[in-house]
Amino acid sequence: MHDINLFWKWFLENNEQLTMLGDFDEQKQTSLLDELQSQLDNYCEGLTFEMGEPTPSGRTLTFSAEGDMDLFRYVVELTDNAPDVDWWEFVAFKQPKGKDLKVTFDKYHFETKKMFFMQLESEEEPDILGIRVALPNPVKDDDDQLVGVYVTLEAMIGEFDCSTLIGYLDTCPIPDEPFKAGFRPLDDFPDFVEWFKQQHDK
């Protein structure tokens, strides 16, 4: 575990096949991606990867700790020690995608433009964000739905900020008059997070 050189040695040896991934049949693609995950597990169990679509300038390989802050240092170590490989960019943590997103998790579908949020403040932990998200049709006490909301927030602001800033999250139905109840459109959330970080960097 944690032998970073073995992972990058395997990647370099298989770089050509990974670069040509889209030219192979589904079985070959699955085999290559499974082996990539296996090599990543050998380096550090709990890490995952996302491979971006090819572009004229290359392809992105993003490494994630799936929000487990105990593993963040291994993601950073992995990308900091990445070799310089033509056509590849190696990225630490899932990156923010901004607003107006549609996210599917399990049986749930979330549209950020149809959701609202409010900050829940804590005097004991002023640097930690508490967030209440108002949903069109929430299911009470459904853990999968709550995880799906978290995944949606992570997609909006990125893995690092979501993991390090949000300390509490719950959901509720959308009130009849959400703005009067203190809610803001969820698509304002990325800008709110940037404002929050600036306030607490002072």
C-alpha positions as CSV (number, residue, x, y, z in Angstrom):
1,M,0.0,0.0,0.0
2,H,1.1,3.6,-0.8
3,D,3.9,2.6,-3.3
4,I,3.3,5.5,-5.6
5,N,6.0,4.4,-8.0
6,L,4.3,1.1,-8.8
7,F,1.1,2.9,-9.8
8,W,2.8,5.3,-12.2
9,K,5.0,2.5,-13.6
10,W,1.8,0.6,-14.5
11,F,0.3,3.7,-16.0
12,L,3.3,4.5,-18.2
13,E,3.4,0.9,-19.4
14,N,-0.3,1.0,-20.3
15,N,-0.4,4.7,-21.4
16,E,-0.8,3.9,-25.1
17,Q,-3.8,1.6,-24.5
18,L,-5.4,4.0,-22.1
19,T,-5.0,6.8,-24.7
20,M,-6.7,4.7,-27.3
21,L,-9.4,3.5,-24.9
22,G,-12.3,4.6,-27.2
23,D,-11.0,2.5,-30.0
24,F,-11.5,-0.8,-28.1
25,D,-14.7,-2.8,-27.7
26,E,-16.7,-2.5,-24.4
27,Q,-15.1,-5.6,-22.9
28,K,-11.6,-4.4,-23.5
29,Q,-12.4,-0.9,-22.1
30,T,-14.0,-2.3,-19.0
31,S,-11.0,-4.6,-18.4
32,L,-8.5,-1.7,-18.7
33,L,-10.5,0.6,-16.4
34,D,-10.9,-2.2,-13.9
35,E,-7.2,-2.8,-13.9
36,L,-6.6,1.0,-13.5
37,Q,-8.9,0.9,-10.4
38,S,-7.1,-2.2,-9.1
39,Q,-3.7,-0.5,-9.4
40,L,-5.2,2.5,-7.6
41,D,-6.4,0.3,-4.8
42,N,-2.9,-1.2,-4.5
43,Y,-1.6,2.3,-3.9
44,C,-4.4,3.4,-1.6
45,E,-7.8,1.7,-1.0
46,G,-10.6,4.2,-1.0
47,L,-9.4,6.3,-3.9
48,T,-11.3,6.4,-7.2
49,F,-10.8,8.0,-10.6
50,E,-12.9,9.7,-13.3
51,M,-11.6,9.8,-16.8
52,G,-12.7,12.8,-18.9
53,E,-13.8,12.6,-22.5
54,P,-11.0,13.1,-25.0
55,T,-10.5,16.7,-26.3
56,P,-8.1,18.1,-29.0
57,S,-5.7,19.0,-26.2
58,G,-5.9,15.7,-24.3
59,R,-7.7,13.9,-21.6
60,T,-8.1,14.5,-17.9
61,L,-7.7,11.8,-15.2
62,T,-9.2,13.0,-11.9
63,F,-8.3,11.2,-8.7
64,S,-10.8,11.4,-5.8
65,A,-10.9,10.4,-2.1
66,E,-14.7,10.3,-2.3
67,G,-14.8,13.0,0.4
68,D,-12.8,11.0,2.9
69,M,-10.4,13.7,4.3
70,D,-8.2,11.1,5.9
71,L,-7.2,10.1,2.3
72,F,-6.8,13.6,0.9
73,R,-3.0,13.5,1.4
74,Y,-2.8,10.4,-0.8
75,V,-4.7,12.1,-3.6
76,V,-2.3,15.1,-3.4
77,E,0.7,12.9,-3.2
78,L,-0.4,10.9,-6.3
79,T,-0.9,14.0,-8.5
80,D,2.2,15.8,-7.2
81,N,4.3,12.9,-8.3
82,A,2.6,12.3,-11.6
83,P,4.9,12.0,-14.6
84,D,4.7,14.3,-17.5
85,V,2.7,12.3,-20.0
86,D,1.7,13.7,-23.4
87,W,-2.1,14.1,-23.9
88,W,-2.8,13.6,-20.1
89,E,-3.7,16.0,-17.3
90,F,-3.8,14.6,-13.8
91,V,-6.1,16.4,-11.4
92,A,-6.6,16.1,-7.6
93,F,-10.2,15.9,-6.4
94,K,-13.5,16.2,-8.3
95,Q,-13.6,19.8,-9.7
96,P,-16.6,22.2,-9.4
97,K,-19.1,22.2,-12.2
98,G,-20.9,25.3,-11.2
99,K,-24.7,25.9,-11.4
100,D,-27.7,24.7,-13.4
101,L,-26.8,21.1,-13.0
102,K,-28.9,17.9,-13.3
103,V,-27.6,15.1,-11.1
104,T,-28.8,11.6,-10.8
105,F,-28.1,9.5,-7.7
106,D,-29.7,6.1,-7.2
107,K,-33.4,6.6,-8.0
108,Y,-33.3,10.3,-7.4
109,H,-32.9,13.2,-9.9
110,F,-31.9,16.6,-8.8
111,E,-32.2,19.8,-10.7
112,T,-30.3,22.7,-9.0
113,K,-32.6,25.3,-10.6
114,K,-35.6,23.8,-8.8
115,M,-33.9,23.6,-5.4
116,F,-33.2,26.2,-2.6
117,F,-30.8,26.4,0.3
118,M,-30.2,28.4,3.5
119,Q,-27.2,28.6,5.8
120,L,-27.5,27.1,9.3
121,E,-25.1,29.0,11.5
122,S,-23.4,27.6,14.6
123,E,-21.8,29.9,17.3
124,E,-19.7,26.9,18.4
125,E,-18.3,26.2,14.9
126,P,-18.5,29.5,12.9
127,D,-16.0,28.2,10.3
128,I,-18.1,25.1,9.4
129,L,-21.1,25.4,7.1
130,G,-24.5,24.0,8.0
131,I,-26.8,23.8,5.0
132,R,-30.5,23.1,4.7
133,V,-31.6,22.2,1.1
134,A,-35.3,22.6,0.2
135,L,-36.5,20.0,-2.3
136,P,-39.6,19.8,-4.5
137,N,-40.7,16.4,-3.2
138,P,-38.4,15.2,-0.3
139,V,-38.8,11.8,1.2
140,K,-38.5,11.9,4.9
141,D,-35.6,10.1,6.6
142,D,-34.2,8.8,3.4
143,D,-30.4,8.4,3.6
144,D,-30.0,7.8,-0.1
145,Q,-31.8,11.1,-0.9
146,L,-29.6,12.9,1.6
147,V,-26.5,11.4,0.0
148,G,-27.8,12.5,-3.4
149,V,-28.2,16.0,-2.2
150,Y,-24.6,16.0,-0.9
151,V,-23.4,14.6,-4.3
152,T,-25.2,17.5,-6.0
153,L,-23.5,20.0,-3.8
154,E,-20.2,18.4,-4.4
155,A,-20.7,18.6,-8.1
156,M,-21.5,22.3,-7.8
157,I,-18.5,23.4,-5.6
158,G,-16.0,20.5,-5.9
159,E,-14.9,17.7,-3.7
160,F,-12.3,19.7,-1.6
161,D,-14.6,22.6,-0.6
162,C,-17.6,20.3,0.0
163,S,-15.6,18.0,2.3
164,T,-13.7,20.7,4.2
165,L,-16.5,23.3,4.6
166,I,-19.8,21.5,5.0
167,G,-20.2,20.1,8.5
168,Y,-24.0,19.6,8.6
169,L,-26.6,19.0,5.9
170,D,-30.3,18.4,6.1
171,T,-33.3,18.7,3.7
172,C,-36.9,20.0,3.9
173,P,-39.8,20.6,1.5
174,I,-39.8,23.9,-0.4
175,P,-41.9,26.4,1.6
176,D,-44.8,28.2,-0.2
177,E,-42.7,31.4,-0.1
178,P,-39.1,30.2,0.0
179,F,-37.5,33.7,-0.1
180,K,-39.6,35.0,2.8
181,A,-38.5,31.9,4.7
182,G,-34.9,32.8,4.2
183,F,-34.0,30.5,1.4
184,R,-31.9,31.3,-1.7
185,P,-31.9,29.5,-5.1
186,L,-29.4,26.6,-5.0
187,D,-27.8,28.0,-8.1
188,D,-26.5,30.8,-5.9
189,F,-24.6,28.2,-3.8
190,P,-21.2,28.3,-5.6
191,D,-21.0,32.2,-5.2
192,F,-22.2,31.9,-1.6
193,V,-19.4,29.4,-0.8
194,E,-16.8,31.7,-2.3
195,W,-18.1,34.6,-0.2
196,F,-18.1,32.3,2.9
197,K,-14.4,31.4,2.3
198,Q,-13.4,35.0,1.9
199,Q,-15.1,35.9,5.2
200,H,-13.3,33.2,7.1
201,D,-9.9,33.8,5.5
202,K,-9.8,37.1,7.2
